[in-house]
């Protein structure tokens, strides 16, 4: 039974493709007509085998019908839908003509002509073709009456009356179809509007979730950053460096204020980001003293907005892991460059990651890079949210196999004012 159902579905869906969805109902309907026709052929062939006197003549008609069914299915499978439908209706008209005039001429088989224009209306959109089919059926209905005398009562075969019946049937079904088509178009439009609204709601939920995740990550980063800054102030006080401690507190208060202001914003103007980094590096310079120099440069970044507080953790990493343990001149370069994408490069001339790792292992402790982990999560969320290539890449710099620093390239999303 399962195999029969599977075979039935395959036959009914012959000619169904993704690029002809609007025709699916009519394709299945014509396949159903052909399948029903085929079943009747088998039934009548079996019936004739036992009861008919002229089996050969019946087999000829059934063979012709079988060839027609195969041809229609073949045309549907190869997307010749209009040709398949015209062939089906013309063969149907031919069968009615043969039965009405040569096989069963006495039982008013010609009344089946009324069905052909109606079937044509259901299967074919072209009005001229359906009108021609209606005129053809009317002619085939009426002409045998003119040729054959005494077959029908004269008053019942008035040509105007017959034509009026054909036209009335055609008009009623055509009007009904037009109403149904309008309703289908309206339902389709409503469905499209509903799908669009659903997608917009999903996107809104997704953006809201991403915003909440970013806000949560930044709220976790803020105390982490403040804790590190307070440690720096504590170091200065322990060194009894009063003037530097006072300057540090002033800059620190300004930095904290900016941090709190920017934490609630997804994007900030790049000028504000540069100002934030400038204050932060001034604070770090107080701690590192004259050995430390830094440069912040930017190219073609006017009118850009960037994700807030996203670069500072990379600078902090460069200072703690690369420059803190270096003797002599310590240099840091931050460069923002915009071409077809926004790239921030953080380059230091520190001891390199391998040496930094060795120092950490000797000291028996690790500087937990929570901020970088949070930044990685932020970048992943931003990538999903804006669909752009974002992320960062760390490169160790060498000169004759000797570590001369580290370079970090951060590719981030951006917004333009103009």
C-alpha positions in Angstrom: 0.0 0.0 0.0 2.9 2.4 0.8 4.5 1.7 -2.6 1.2 2.4 -4.3 0.8 5.8 -2.5 4.4 6.7 -3.3 3.9 5.8 -7.0 0.6 7.9 -7.0 2.4 10.9 -5.6 5.2 10.6 -8.2 2.6 10.5 -11.0 0.5 13.3 -9.7 3.6 15.5 -9.1 5.2 14.9 -12.6 6.2 18.3 -13.9 6.3 20.0 -10.5 9.4 22.2 -10.2 10.4 25.1 -7.8 10.3 27.6 -10.7 6.7 27.0 -11.6 4.9 27.1 -8.2 2.0 29.2 -9.6 1.2 26.3 -11.9 1.4 23.5 -9.4 -2.4 23.1 -8.9 -3.2 22.9 -12.6 -0.2 20.5 -13.3 -1.6 18.2 -10.6 -5.1 18.5 -11.9 -4.1 17.5 -15.5 -2.1 14.6 -14.1 -5.1 13.5 -12.2 -7.2 13.7 -15.4 -4.7 11.6 -17.2 -4.4 9.1 -14.4 -8.2 8.7 -14.2 -8.3 8.4 -18.0 -5.7 5.6 -17.8 -7.6 3.7 -15.1 -10.8 3.8 -17.2 -8.8 2.6 -20.2 -7.7 -0.5 -18.3 -11.2 -1.1 -17.0 -12.9 -0.8 -20.4 -10.2 -2.9 -22.1 -10.8 -5.7 -19.6 -14.5 -5.3 -20.0 -14.2 -5.5 -23.8 -12.1 -8.6 -23.6 -15.0 -10.6 -22.1 -18.0 -8.9 -23.7 -17.2 -6.9 -26.8 -17.6 -8.4 -30.2 -15.1 -6.0 -31.9 -12.1 -6.2 -29.6 -9.5 -5.0 -32.2 -11.4 -1.8 -33.0 -11.6 -1.0 -29.2 -7.9 -1.7 -28.8 -7.0 0.8 -31.5 -9.0 3.5 -29.7 -7.4 2.6 -26.4 -3.9 2.6 -27.9 -4.5 6.0 -29.3 -5.7 7.2 -25.9 -2.6 5.6 -24.2 -0.2 7.4 -26.6 -2.0 10.7 -25.8 -1.7 10.2 -22.0 2.0 9.4 -22.3 2.5 12.5 -24.6 0.8 14.8 -22.1 2.8 13.5 -19.2 6.0 13.8 -21.2 5.2 17.4 -22.2 4.4 18.3 -18.5 7.7 16.8 -17.3 9.6 18.9 -19.8 7.7 22.1 -18.8 5.7 22.3 -22.1 2.6 23.0 -20.0 0.5 25.0 -22.5 1.1 22.5 -25.2 0.2 19.6 -22.9 -3.1 21.3 -22.0 -4.1 22.1 -25.5 -3.3 18.5 -26.6 -5.5 17.2 -23.8 -8.5 19.4 -24.7 -8.2 18.7 -28.5 -8.0 14.9 -27.9 -11.0 15.2 -25.6 -12.9 17.1 -28.3 -11.9 14.5 -30.9 -13.1 11.6 -28.7 -16.4 13.3 -28.1 -16.7 14.0 -31.9 -16.1 10.3 -32.7 -18.5 9.0 -30.1 -21.2 11.5 -30.9 -21.1 11.1 -34.7 -19.9 7.5 -35.3 -20.2 5.3 -32.2 -23.1 6.5 -30.1 -24.8 9.0 -32.3 -28.3 8.4 -30.8 -27.6 9.2 -27.1 -26.7 12.9 -27.3 -22.9 12.4 -26.6 -22.4 15.9 -28.1 -23.6 17.4 -24.9 -20.1 16.7 -23.5 -18.9 19.5 -25.8 -20.1 21.9 -23.1 -17.4 20.7 -20.7 -14.5 21.4 -23.0 -14.5 25.2 -22.9 -15.0 25.0 -19.1 -12.0 22.7 -18.7 -10.0 25.0 -21.0 -10.8 27.9 -18.7 -9.5 26.0 -15.7 -6.3 24.8 -17.4 -5.4 27.7 -19.7 -4.9 31.4 -19.0 -4.8 32.6 -22.6 -8.3 33.9 -23.4 -8.0 33.7 -27.1 -7.2 30.0 -27.0 -10.2 29.3 -24.7 -12.5 31.4 -26.9 -11.3 29.4 -30.0 -12.0 26.2 -28.2 -15.5 27.4 -27.3 -16.2 28.3 -30.9 -14.8 25.0 -32.1 -17.0 23.1 -29.7 -20.1 25.1 -30.7 -19.4 24.3 -34.4 -18.9 20.6 -33.8 -22.1 20.6 -31.7 -24.2 22.3 -34.3 -22.7 21.2 -37.7 -23.7 17.5 -37.5 -27.4 18.7 -37.0 -27.2 20.6 -40.3 -25.6 17.7 -42.1 -27.7 14.9 -40.6 -31.5 15.4 -41.0 -34.0 13.9 -38.7 -31.5 13.1 -35.9 -32.7 15.8 -33.5 -36.0 17.7 -33.1 -35.7 20.9 -35.2 -36.7 23.4 -32.4 -34.1 22.1 -29.9 -31.1 22.8 -32.2 -31.5 26.6 -32.7 -27.9 27.8 -33.3 -28.4 31.0 -31.4 -29.7 29.1 -28.4 -26.8 26.7 -28.4 -24.3 29.5 -28.8 -26.0 31.3 -25.9 -25.7 28.3 -23.7 -22.0 27.9 -24.6 -21.3 31.6 -24.0 -23.3 31.7 -20.7 -21.4 28.7 -19.3 -18.1 30.3 -20.4 -18.9 33.7 -18.9 -20.1 32.3 -15.6 -17.1 30.1 -15.1 -14.7 32.9 -16.3 -16.3 35.4 -13.8 -16.0 32.8 -11.0 -12.4 32.2 -11.9 -11.6 35.9 -11.9 -13.0 36.3 -8.4 -11.1 33.3 -7.2 -7.9 34.6 -8.8 -8.3 38.0 -7.1 -8.8 36.2 -3.8 -5.7 34.1 -4.4 -3.7 37.2 -5.2 -5.0 38.9 -2.1 -4.2 35.9 0.1 -0.8 35.6 -1.5 -0.1 39.3 -0.7 -1.4 38.9 2.8 0.9 35.8 3.2 3.9 37.8 1.9 3.1 40.7 4.2 2.8 38.3 7.1 6.1 36.6 6.2 7.8 40.0 5.9 6.5 41.1 9.2 7.6 37.9 10.8 11.1 38.3 9.3 11.2 41.9 10.6 10.2 40.7 14.0 12.8 38.0 14.0 15.5 40.5 12.9 14.3 42.9 15.6 14.6 40.2 18.2 18.0 39.2 16.9 19.2 42.8 17.0 17.8 43.4 20.5 19.4 40.2 21.8 22.8 41.2 20.2 22.5 44.7 21.8 21.8 43.2 25.2 24.7 40.8 24.8 27.0 43.6 23.8 25.8 45.8 26.7 26.3 42.9 29.1 29.9 42.3 27.9 30.8 46.0 28.1 29.3 46.2 31.6 31.7 43.4 32.6 34.7 45.0 30.9 34.2 48.3 32.7 35.0 47.1 36.3 37.9 45.1 34.8 39.4 48.2 33.3 38.7 50.3 36.4 40.4 47.7 38.6 43.5 47.8 36.5 43.6 51.6 36.6 43.2 51.7 40.4 46.2 49.3 40.7 48.2 51.8 38.7 47.3 54.6 41.1 48.2 52.4 44.0 51.6 51.7 42.5 52.3 55.5 42.1 51.2 56.2 45.7 53.4 53.4 47.0 56.3 54.9 45.1 55.5 58.2 46.9 55.0 59.9 43.5 52.5 62.5 44.7 52.4 64.7 41.6 52.0 61.8 39.3 49.3 60.3 41.5 47.3 63.6 41.4 47.6 63.8 37.6 46.6 60.2 37.3 43.5 60.7 39.4 42.4 63.7 37.3 42.9 61.7 34.1 41.4 58.6 35.6 38.2 60.5 36.6 37.9 61.8 33.1 38.4 58.4 31.6 35.9 56.8 33.9 33.3 59.4 33.0 33.9 58.7 29.3 33.8 55.0 29.9 30.4 55.2 31.6 29.0 57.5 28.9 30.2 55.3 26.0 29.1 52.0 27.6 25.5 52.5 26.7 26.3 53.2 23.1 26.8 50.6 20.4 28.8 53.0 18.2 30.6 56.2 18.9 32.3 58.8 16.6 35.8 57.8 15.9 37.0 61.2 17.2 35.7 60.2 20.6 37.3 56.8 20.4 40.7 58.5 19.6 40.2 60.9 22.5 39.5 58.0 24.8 42.6 56.2 23.8 44.7 59.4 24.1 43.6 59.8 27.8 44.2 56.1 28.5 47.7 56.3 27.0 48.5 59.5 29.0 47.6 57.5 32.1 49.8 54.6 31.1 52.7 57.0 30.3 52.6 58.3 33.9 53.1 54.8 35.0 55.8 53.9 32.4 57.4 57.3 32.7 59.8 58.7 30.0 60.8 55.3 28.5 57.4 54.9 26.9 56.3 56.8 23.8 53.1 56.3 21.7 51.6 57.5 18.5 48.0 57.6 17.4 47.4 58.2 13.7 44.4 57.9 11.4 43.8 58.1 7.7 40.6 58.8 5.8 38.4 58.3 8.9 36.3 61.5 8.9 32.7 60.9 9.6 33.1 57.3 10.8 31.6 55.8 13.9 33.1 52.7 15.5 32.1 50.1 18.1 32.8 51.7 21.5 35.7 50.7 23.7 36.9 47.9 21.4 40.6 48.8 20.9 41.7 49.6 24.4 42.0 45.9 25.5 44.5 45.3 22.7 46.5 48.3 23.8 46.4 47.0 27.4 47.7 43.6 26.3 50.5 45.2 24.3 51.5 47.2 27.4 51.3 44.4 30.0 52.7 41.5 27.9 54.9 43.3 25.4 56.3 46.5 26.9 56.2 46.1 30.7 59.2 43.8 30.8 61.2 45.4 28.1 64.3 47.4 29.0 65.1 50.6 27.1 62.8 52.5 24.8 59.2 51.3 24.6 57.2 52.3 21.6 53.5 51.8 20.7 51.8 52.8 17.4 48.0 52.8 16.9 46.9 53.4 13.3 43.3 53.6 12.0 43.0 53.3 8.2 39.8 53.3 6.2 39.7 52.1 2.6 36.9 49.7 1.6 37.0 48.5 5.3 38.2 49.9 8.6 41.4 48.5 9.9 43.0 49.4 13.3 46.7 48.3 13.8 48.3 48.2 17.2 52.1 47.7 16.9 54.6 47.5 19.8 58.3 46.9 20.0 58.0 44.7 23.1 59.5 41.3 24.0 57.1 39.3 22.0 54.5 36.7 23.0 57.0 33.8 23.5 59.1 35.7 25.9 56.1 37.1 27.7 54.7 33.6 28.2 58.1 32.4 29.7 58.0 35.3 32.2 54.5 34.4 33.2 55.4 30.8 33.7 58.5 31.8 35.8 56.3 34.1 38.0 53.8 31.3 38.5 50.9 33.5 37.5 48.9 34.6 34.5 47.4 37.9 33.6 43.9 36.8 32.7 42.9 38.4 29.5 39.2 38.7 30.3 38.8 41.9 28.2 40.2 40.1 25.0 37.8 37.2 25.5 34.9 39.7 25.8 36.1 41.6 22.8 36.2 38.3 20.8 32.6 37.7 21.8 31.6 41.2 20.8 33.3 40.9 17.4 31.4 37.6 16.8 28.1 39.2 17.7 28.9 42.2 15.5 29.8 39.9 12.6 26.5 38.1 12.9 24.6 41.4 13.3 26.1 43.4 10.4 27.2 40.5 8.2 30.7 42.0 7.5 34.1 40.5 7.9 35.3 41.4 11.4 37.9 40.0 13.8 41.5 40.4 14.8 44.8 38.8 13.9 48.0 38.8 16.0 51.4 38.7 14.3 54.8 38.2 16.0 57.5 40.5 14.5 61.0 39.2 14.0 64.4 40.5 12.8 66.8 37.7 12.0 64.7 35.4 14.2 64.9 37.8 17.1 61.6 39.0 18.5 61.2 42.8 18.0 57.5 43.2 18.9 53.9 42.3 18.1 51.4 43.6 15.6 47.6 43.3 16.0 45.3 44.0 13.1 41.6 44.6 14.1 39.0 44.7 11.4 35.9 46.2 12.7 32.4 47.3 11.5 31.7 50.9 11.0 29.0 53.5 10.2 29.3 56.5 8.0 27.6 59.9 8.6 27.7 60.8 4.9 
